[in-house]
Amino acid sequence: MFYQEVFKSVAESAPPLHVRQRDRQPKGKVVKRYRHADVKTPLAALNELCGKGLARLKEGVTLAALQAIAQTQTDLAAAQEMQRAKAELFRLFNAPRGQPTKLV
């Protein structure tokens, strides 16, 4: 529940992914390379996979809606919101017994 309420918008504006490419050398060895050109955000990677037909979204979820959510906050604002939410959650873990615990 905590993840769905707090981290949902953070997940859409997550840091870039380094997509791995596998190259096979003439002797048969597979070399994994992380090229700068293949660095993408999770949303861009999902968009590419959906365009190729390799991924499907749940019913009622569209790429346009995900892009709109991702553009509501900057990366810094999303990270700061996540840190505040985590601090509040950990405050509840450390609360004395018998004291009401509720997320603010």
N, C-alpha and C positions, 0 to 999 in steps of 0.2 A: 504494500500500500504506500509506504513512504517513497519508494522508488517511483511509482506511477505518478504521485502527486508532485514531487519535487524535481526529480531528475529527468522527467520526460522531455522538457524543453532543452535541457543540457545535452541530452543524447543527440538531438538533432544538430546541435552546434558543436559537436565534439572535435577534438584536434584531428589533423590530417592522418590518414592511413598511409603506410608505406607498402604499396602493393608489390609482392615478390614476383619476379620473373624467373623462370627456370630455363637455363640454356644448357644444351647437351654438347659437350666437347667431342671432337672427332674420335677420341678413345672410348667414349661412352659415359664419361663422368658427367653427372648433373651438377651444374654450378648455379646457386641461387644468387640473384643480383637484385639490388634495390636501386632502381634508377630514379633520378630526380624527376624525370618526366612522368613517372607513374605515381607520384604523390597526389592523393585525392582526399577530400573529406568523405566521411561515411555516406553522406547524402549524395555526393557526386558519384561515388562508387555504386550505390544502389540505383541511381538514375541510369548509369551505363548498363548495369546488369538487367534492369527492366527493359531497356531499349533492345537488348540482345535476346530477350525472352528467357533469360536464365534465372530470373527472380520474379516473384509475384507478391503483391501487397494484399493485406487483408481486405475484405469487403468493406467499403465505406472509406477507405484510406486512399488518397491520391497523392501523386508526387507534387502536384501544385499545392496541396494543403501542407505537406511536409516542408516545402520550400518557404511557404508563408510563415510557418512556425519558426523556422530557422532564421529568418530575417528579422524577427521581432527583437532580438537581443544581439549585442556584440559578444564575441568570445569572452572578453574580460568580464562583462556584466553577468554572463551565464556562470562563469567560474566563481565569481564573488557570491552569487546567489547560492551556488552549490556549497561553498565553504560555510556560509551562514546557516544553511539548513543542516549540514553535518554537525556543526558546533552545537546547535540546538538539540539535535538528536543525542549527542554524547552527553550533553548536560542532563538529559533525562536518565541516562544510564548511571550517572554519578549522584543522582538525587537521593537524599536519605530516605530510608524505608518509612512508609506511612505518609509521606508527603505526596500530595496529588501530582501525578505526572501527566502532562498534556502538552502536545506541540502547540506552540504559539503561532 
